[in-house]
Amino acid sequence: MAQIIKIGNEDLSFPDSMGREEIRAALSQRYAKPQEGSATTDLAASAASGVNSLVPSILGLPVDTATNIRNLGTAAYGTLKSALTPEERTPAGTLISPDLPDTVDPASQTGGSQWFKDKISGVIGDDVFSPPDPSDPTQQKLNMAGSIVGSSLLSPAAGIKQAIGTAAKMTIPAAGAVGMQEAFPDQPLAPMVGAMGSPLAAGALAKRPPPTVNVAAEKANSLGLKVLPKDIRDTGPQDVAQGTAGTVPLKQLASKENQPKIDAIVRKDLDIPDNAPLSVETLQSVRAKSGEVYESAKNIGSITADKAFIRNMDKLKAPGALAKDFPNAVKKDMVSEVGKYNVKSASAEGIISAMRSLRRDADAGFGSTDPQIKSMARTQKKIADQLEGLLGRAVKQKKPGFYEDFVSARRRIAKTYTVQKALKGESVDAVMLGKALVKNKPMSDGIKDVAEFGRDFGSVAQVNPPQVTNFRPMDWIAGAVGGMVRPELMALVAARPALRKLLLTKKYQDALVKLPARRVEKLLTLPKEAQAGALIVMLGEDE
């Protein structure tokens, strides 16, 4: 079987019996240094060496990229730690350097470009990787051009640099691309690596947001709820980070992670067991249990209507100037309904029965499409509220020791109605609760926390968002391009999903809302690519 060695556009065939030294001798003779005046041969050989140099670079790309990211992060973390750690000295006054992670020698990594280059050199030597005259600037440039041309000559890798370059320009800031490209000039994917790092660090380390936003974000963080980085620190880099990860799938993923926590907060507030569904039937059972407090209130005897009750019922019967100036415009059925319950006195038991009847009728009326029936339902609910207020004031006066339990039960029952309106399937719609809060709906405790989250961060409080898939079309760009070279490069398809996961980790979310201003100012003095590595290493330090 023949040994095939590709030099530029030429496939050179050598008998299988030829050893390394014999092949080297044959190549040396074929590409012997030309006599003065034969520059064309020199330049052709220079381009060919560029093509050959690209081969191990492409084959070793996955390992090289991973090694470079780690080393960049380690170096930046060292800079960060030195900047933030107080100086320590020996008794003799010698400065003690902080302990830092070890960097990795790329040449020692199995599967890296140097590893492949060594393997190839072990067969045919180093000659094919260097231009005939490395000191000649023209040949050096042609060698570089040969590497670029080589990517199109190698059919499996057709257009890799161009495709990756285009994808990078679509997703990253120029500064991040330049910084990473300067650090790793031999890596076609270096700009893409920069995209995954710089926005993360720069966004997380941006200055603190306005107090109101920060308070809301810190509260969400304390509840274990995830928010979009840009919602906390609205900066250009954060925009890029979300754009790189994919804003829409990031919202969907955050919503998916938040929903169980939102439901858990509501369950805890209403004392609903974890194994009970969040349903209308469950909420009715909570109301029934809480309503037992009214049984104890029945025995307080007769209750006389106080001034507050009389005044409020009169307002319901004849609202403001309308009744005064246009008495015939007031709906007679509403007036009649209010008049039924506008009494001077009643037993506690009778008041409780009237409240239950009114609320039952109101619930039925709210389900109607007839405007008049809905209007009556609103009136009935208001009457029930006034009767309950009268009962509460009587309980406080006649049974003060029982009053706190009574108020707590009333509040829990009110919460169940609020939650019931916000149910979607067996989940609570935080956004709907937020809208009710904006309309001054009375809320408290965990229900209010959920409502505030839905009001402030509604984009990550979607109930049953569209299917959250790990891999979306844009996620496949890097993997598909890399996969043309080697199947292992398909791992790049995980970059965007991994970035989405990182943006929602507790450590990253904590960094967004809790990083002290003093540290932020110091960290922002680092180059963006240094910020990226430092933050990534910092976030993974305890993993």
Residue pairs with C-beta under 8 A, 6 or more apart in sequence:
1 16
2 13
2 14
2 15
2 16
3 13
3 14
3 15
3 16
3 18
3 23
4 11
4 12
4 13
4 14
5 11
5 12
5 14
5 23
5 27
5 124
5 128
6 12
6 51
6 52
7 31
7 48
7 51
7 52
7 128
8 44
8 47
8 48
8 51
8 146
8 153
9 153
10 48
12 27
12 30
14 22
14 23
14 26
18 26
20 122
20 123
20 124
20 125
23 123
23 124
24 124
24 125
24 127
27 124
27 125
27 127
27 128
28 127
31 45
31 127
31 132
33 42
33 132
33 133
34 41
34 42
42 131
42 132
42 133
42 136
42 139
43 138
43 139
43 142
45 131
45 132
46 131
46 132
46 133
46 136
46 139
46 140
46 142
46 143
46 146
47 142
47 143
47 145
47 146
47 149
48 128
48 146
49 128
49 129
49 130
49 131
49 132
49 143
49 146
50 131
50 142
50 143
50 144
50 145
50 146
50 147
50 148
50 149
50 150
51 146
51 147
51 149
51 150
51 153
51 154
52 128
52 129
52 150
53 129
53 143
53 146
53 147
53 150
54 146
54 147
54 150
54 151
54 154
55 116
55 120
55 150
55 154
56 113
56 114
56 115
56 116
56 117
56 120
57 64
57 113
57 147
57 186
57 187
58 151
58 154
58 157
58 160
58 188
58 485
58 486
59 113
59 116
59 485
59 486
60 111
60 112
60 113
60 114
60 115
60 116
60 117
61 113
61 187
61 188
61 189
61 482
61 485
61 486
61 489
62 111
62 482
62 486
62 488
62 489
62 491
62 492
63 109
63 110
63 111
63 112
63 113
63 115
64 106
64 109
64 112
64 113
64 184
64 186
64 187
65 184
65 187
65 189
65 190
65 193
67 104
67 106
67 109
67 112
68 106
68 183
68 184
68 187
68 190
68 193
69 193
69 197
69 533
69 536
70 103
70 104
71 103
71 104
71 106
72 183
72 197
72 529
72 530
72 532
72 533
73 532
73 533
73 534
73 536
73 537
74 100
74 101
74 102
74 103
74 533
74 537
75 103
75 530
75 533
76 526
76 529
76 530
76 531
76 532
76 533
76 534
76 537
77 100
77 101
77 533
77 534
77 537
77 538
78 98
78 100
79 526
79 530
79 534
80 523
80 526
80 530
80 534
80 538
81 98
81 100
82 97
82 98
83 522
83 525
83 526
84 519
84 522
85 98
87 95
88 95
88 96
89 95
89 96
90 96
101 537
106 112
106 113
106 114
107 114
107 115
109 115
113 186
117 129
120 128
120 129
121 129
131 139
131 140
131 142
131 143
132 139
133 139
134 140
148 161
151 157
151 158
151 159
151 160
151 161
151 188
152 158
152 159
156 484
156 485
157 484
157 485
158 484
160 188
160 481
160 482
160 484
160 485
161 188
163 477
163 481
164 188
164 189
164 191
164 192
164 478
164 481
165 188
165 191
167 192
167 477
167 478
167 481
168 177
168 191
168 192
168 194
168 195
169 177
169 191
171 192
171 195
171 240
171 243
171 244
172 191
172 192
172 194
172 195
172 198
172 199
172 240
172 244
173 198
173 199
173 236
173 237
173 240
175 198
175 528
176 191
176 194
176 195
176 197
176 198
176 199
176 240
176 528
176 529
176 532
177 190
177 191
177 194
177 195
179 194
179 198
179 527
179 528
179 529
180 190
180 191
180 193
180 194
180 197
180 198
180 529
181 190
181 191
181 194
183 190
183 529
184 190
184 193
187 193
189 478
189 482
189 492
192 478
192 492
192 495
194 529
194 532
195 240
195 244
196 244
196 495
196 499
196 532
197 529
197 532
197 533
197 536
198 237
198 240
198 528
198 529
198 531
198 532
199 237
199 238
199 240
199 241
199 244
200 241
200 499
200 502
200 503
200 508
200 532
200 535
200 536
201 237
201 523
201 528
201 531
201 532
201 533
201 534
201 535
201 536
202 235
202 237
202 238
202 528
202 531
202 532
203 229
203 230
203 233
203 235
203 237
203 238
203 240
203 241
203 512
204 229
204 233
204 508
204 511
204 512
204 515
204 535
205 515
205 520
205 523
205 524
205 531
205 535
206 233
206 235
206 237
206 238
206 520
206 524
207 233
207 517
207 520
207 524
208 214
208 233
208 517
208 520
209 217
209 232
209 233
209 234
213 231
213 232
213 456
214 232
214 513
216 452
216 453
216 456
216 457
217 227
217 231
217 232
217 512
217 513
218 513
218 514
219 449
219 452
219 453
220 226
220 227
220 453
220 456
220 457
221 227
221 509
221 510
221 513
221 514
223 261
223 265
223 449
223 453
224 261
225 258
225 261
225 262
225 453
225 457
225 460
226 254
226 257
226 258
226 460
226 504
226 509
227 254
227 457
227 460
227 509
228 242
228 247
228 250
228 251
228 254
228 457
228 459
228 460
228 503
229 238
229 241
229 242
229 503
229 508
229 512
230 238
230 239
230 241
230 242
231 457
231 459
231 460
232 512
232 513
233 512
237 528
241 499
241 503
242 250
242 503
244 496
244 499
245 496
245 499
245 500
245 503
246 472
246 474
246 475
246 496
246 500
249 468
249 469
249 472
249 500
250 500
250 503
250 504
251 459
251 460
251 462
251 465
252 462
252 465
252 466
252 468
253 468
253 500
253 501
253 504
254 460
254 504
255 459
255 460
255 461
255 462
255 463
255 465
256 465
256 468
257 504
258 430
258 460
258 461
259 427
259 461
259 463
262 427
262 428
262 430
262 450
262 453
262 461
263 278
263 426
263 427
263 428
264 274
265 446
265 449
265 450
266 272
266 278
266 419
266 428
266 446
266 447
266 450
267 273
267 274
267 276
267 278
268 446
269 415
269 445
269 446
269 447
270 283
270 286
270 412
270 415
270 416
270 419
271 286
271 412
272 278
272 282
272 286
276 282
277 426
278 419
278 423
278 426
278 427
278 428
279 423
279 426
280 420
280 423
283 416
283 419
283 420
283 423
284 416
286 412
286 413
286 416
287 413
287 416
290 409
290 410
290 412
290 413
290 416
291 409
291 413
292 409
293 405
293 406
293 409
293 410
294 352
294 409
296 402
297 348
297 352
297 391
297 395
297 399
297 402
297 406
298 348
298 349
298 352
299 348
300 348
300 394
300 395
300 398
300 399
301 347
301 348
301 398
302 345
302 346
302 347
302 348
303 345
303 346
303 347
303 348
303 351
303 390
303 391
303 394
304 344
304 345
305 342
305 343
305 344
305 345
305 346
305 390
306 390
306 393
308 389
308 390
308 393
309 386
309 389
309 390
310 342
312 386
312 389
313 338
313 341
313 342
313 383
313 386
314 342
316 334
316 338
316 379
316 382
316 383
316 386
317 323
317 334
317 335
317 338
317 339
317 342
318 324
318 327
318 330
318 335
319 330
322 329
322 330
323 330
331 375
333 376
334 375
334 376
334 379
337 376
337 379
337 380
337 383
338 379
338 383
341 354
341 358
341 383
341 386
341 387
346 354
348 391
348 394
351 387
351 390
351 391
352 391
354 384
354 387
355 384
355 387
355 388
355 391
358 380
358 381
358 383
358 384
358 387
359 380
359 381
359 384
361 377
361 380
362 377
362 378
362 380
362 381
362 384
363 377
364 377
365 373
365 374
365 376
365 377
365 380
366 374
366 377
368 374
368 377
388 410
392 403
392 406
392 407
392 410
395 402
395 403
395 406
396 403
411 444
414 442
415 443
415 444
415 445
415 447
418 433
418 436
418 441
418 443
418 447
419 428
419 433
419 447
421 432
421 436
422 428
422 429
422 430
422 432
422 433
422 436
423 429
424 432
424 463
424 464
425 463
425 464
427 463
427 464
428 450
428 463
429 454
429 461
429 463
430 450
430 451
430 453
430 454
430 458
430 461
431 454
431 455
431 458
431 461
431 462
431 463
432 454
433 443
433 447
433 450
433 451
433 454
434 451
434 452
434 453
434 454
434 455
434 456
434 458
434 461
435 454
435 455
436 443
436 451
437 443
437 448
437 451
437 452
437 454
437 455
438 455
443 451
453 461
454 461
470 497
471 493
471 497
472 496
474 496
475 493
475 494
475 495
475 496
475 497
476 493
478 492
478 493
478 495
479 489
479 490
479 491
479 492
479 493
479 494
479 495
480 490
480 493
481 489
481 492
482 489
482 490
482 492
483 489
483 490
502 508
502 539
505 539
507 539
508 539
511 535
511 538
511 539
515 523
523 531
523 534
524 531
526 534
